[in-house]
């Protein structure tokens, strides 16, 4: 199962933005905000096992009926404000004034429990507990994003600004670097979350769940 060290290695492998000029266009103090949007989960007890199976992004395990499912959709975006100054040679030096990254759930996570499970029964409680483990993975993914995106952007933006023939072209260089960082880190986080979720949905875990209420 992927560990945080993988993300650390990925962070260190991010190349400096093209056309950065730390000496000729040094960075300035900037404001960085990582805005995590984690709305509270919703419980849905209205669907049957067939409907839940049809919602699976990965195949269900042979011989097992889908009695619970956690649906999470992630979203990531950012906005940037720049400070640009014309140089003596006519080129422009742009630096970041502020960056706000929004990372979170596109909608409230939904925990689906099959309607055939009597509310309050042993199986209902165990399936619910299992689905909350999946939700915890999603919540941990957001917290990891807060840490890794913030660290990577600080490391990158303190190296210096960007020089271009126009203010917009210099801004575009910085924007491309920010976009690369956000995409690389969130992509790695999504992959890590998927592996962790698959590690929960194993025949051994399902068999253990069945024995608890057997």
C-alpha positions, 0 to 999 in steps of 0.5 A: 500500500502506498505510503507518504514517502511516495508523495515526498519523492514525488514532491522532490521530483517536481522540476523548477518552472521554466524561465524562472530567474531568481536573481533577476526576478526574485520572489516577494512575500506572498500569501498562500491559502489551501482551502479544504472543502469537506462537507458532512456526509449523507446517509442513503438507505433507499437503494437495493443491492443491484442498484449499489452494484451498478454504481461500483467503479470497480468490479464487485468481488465474485460471490459477494453482494454489494450491501454498502458503498461510499461515493466521493467526488474530488475537486481541485482548483486554484486562483492566483494574483500576480505582481508584474514590473517592467524591466529596463530591457522592456521585458516583464518580471512577474511574481506571485502576490497570492495563491488560493488552492481549493481542494475538497469534495465536489458534493457531500460524500454519500454513504449508501446502505442497502435497503434490505439491511434492517436499520440498527441490525448487526449487519447494518451496523457493521456495513455502516462501520466499514463504509465509514472507513472508506470515508476516513480515507477520503478525509485523510486524502484532503488533509494530505492535500493541504500539507503536500500542496502547500509545501510544494507551492512554497518550495516552488514560489520562493525560488523566484519569479518569471520573466517574459516579453509581456506581463501575461506571458510571464504570468503564464509561466508561473501559472503552468508551474502551479498547475503542474504541482496541483495536478501531480500531487492530487493525482498521486493522492487519488491513486493512493486513496484508490489503493487504500480503498481496494485494500479494505474491500477484500474477501478476507474483510468481507468474510470477517464482517459476515462472521461478526453477525453470523 
